[in-house]
Amino acid sequence: MTAPRVFGIAGWKNSGKTGLAVRLVTEFTRRGYRISTIKHAHHDFDIDKVGADSFRHREAGAHEVTIVSGTRFAIMHELRGGPEPGLQEILSRLAPCDLVLIEGYKREPVPKIEARRLEAKNREPLAPSDPFIVAIAADHPVTDNVLPVFDLDDTVAVADFIGQVTGLPAK
């Protein structure tokens, strides 16, 4: 089995990562590609509802709970104090696809674009200290670097660039 094509979107809080990720998924699927995403959260989260049957299964101690319907399924894996899985472990659990877009995982050694917005809480550039950042997408002029710079809203150009970097076959 070949490793999936992976491309990341990194940036500080409120830098435009999620908006860019959503627009890229829309653009790539419009082009006919099968896209998966991974979102790294730095906080506790729960996709389940208190009182739901699946919630009760987890509360009872189930290691994994899978919810299945005619439209989707979700597998919830409880760490129960164990270490957070690494990106490679999560990638190995995904179904085959053309490209995996990851949001977050700032420190992972994968090619990524840095999202920058003037409204971001922290505006310190990531690119100078991360050799895996291969481009910048910003909502303002960026002149202090040697990387390609895209308008944060130019989804087509960013998608074209990602396709080139990852070797995504033309459709």
N, C-alpha and C positions, 0 to 999 in steps of 0.2 A: 504494500500500500504506500503510495507516495504522500509526502507531507503536504498539507493544504497550503495554498497561497495565503499569506497573512499580511495585512497592512494595518498599521495603527494610526489612531488619531489621539494626539496627546495635547495637553494644555492645562492651565490652571482653571480653577472653578470659575464659571461664567465666561469662559473663553470662546464658546461657540461649538464645543466638541459634539454635543448631542445633535444640534441642528444640522451640522455638517454630516454627521453619520447618517441621519435619517434621509437627507437629500441624496447622499451617495447610494444608499440602499435603493431608493426610488429610481435613480438614474441607471444603476447597474441592472436592476431587474427589468426596467424598460428596454434595455439593450439585449435582454434574453439570458442573462447570467443568473445562476443560483447562488445567492448570497446568504451567509450566516454571520451573526454578530455575537460578540462577547462584550459585556459591559462590566468593568471592574468597579465595585463599590467599596468605599473606604468606611462604610458604616454598616451597622446591622440592618438587615432588610428581611421582609417576609412577603411571599407572594400568596400566602394562604390566609384564610379568614378564620378568626377565632370561632369555634363552635362547629365549623364544617367537618364532615366525616374525615377528610384527609388530615385536617389539623388534629383531630382526636387521635388518629393513627400515629402521628408524629409525637404527640404528647405522651402516648403510651410507650414510646421508645423505639419505634420503627427506625431502622437505619436508612432506608430509602422508601419513599412513598411515590407512587406513580398515579397520576390522574389521567384518565383517557376518555375522550369523547369522539364523536364523529367528525369533529373539526380540528382537534389538536390534542396533544398530550404534553404533560410536564412531569419531569422527574425531580423530586426534591430529595437532596442527599444531606442528611444531618451530619455535621462534623463532630458533634458531641465532644468538643474539647480538642479534637485533632487539629493538625495544622491546615491552614488554607492551602488548597491544591494550587500547584504552579500552572502557568499558562499552558505548558506542553501537555499536562495531564488533561486539562479541559479540552484542548484541541483534539486530543485522541478520542474523546467521547462524542465528538460531533459527527453527524452524517456527512458523507461526501458532498462537496460543493465546489463552485468555481473559485470563490474568494471568501475569506473570513476577515471581516472588519472588526478590529478591536478598539474599544473606547476606554481610555485610561491606560493602565499598565505603563505608566511613564518610563519606568526603568527597564523594561524588557528589551532584549536585543533583536528587535524586529524593525524593518523600515517603517517610518511613520512620518506623518505631517503634523506640524505644530500649529494648532489653532490659536489665534491671538485676536482679542477684542479690546478696545479701549476701556470697556466697562468691567473687564476682569478684575477680580479682587487683587491678584498678584500679577503684575505685568513684567516681571523679570523673565527675559527670554530663556527658554529651555535649550534651544539649538546649540549655543556655544559649548555646552557641557555634555551634549548627547550626540555621539557620532552616528546614531541610527536615525536621527531626524534628517530627512532628505529634502524637505521643502517646508514652506511656511504658507499658511492661509490666514490672511489678516483683513480686518475691516478698516485699516489705516495704512498709510505708506510705511514700508519697511526698507531702510536703506543701509543698515549696519551689518550686512551679512553677505555671504557669497552663494547662498542657496536660492533655488527658484522660489519666487513669491507669487502667490495667487490671491485674487480677491476672494474673501471668505465665502461670498455668495456665488462664485463662478463654478458651480458644481460640475458642469460639463468638462471644463478645463482640468479640474482636480481629478475627475474620474479618468480622463484620458491619461493624465500623468501616472496615476496609480496603476492603470492597465499596462503602461510601458514598464514601470519599475518592477511589477510582479510577473511580467511575461504572460499576462492574461491573453489567451488567444482571441483574435478578432471574431466577431459574430456578425 
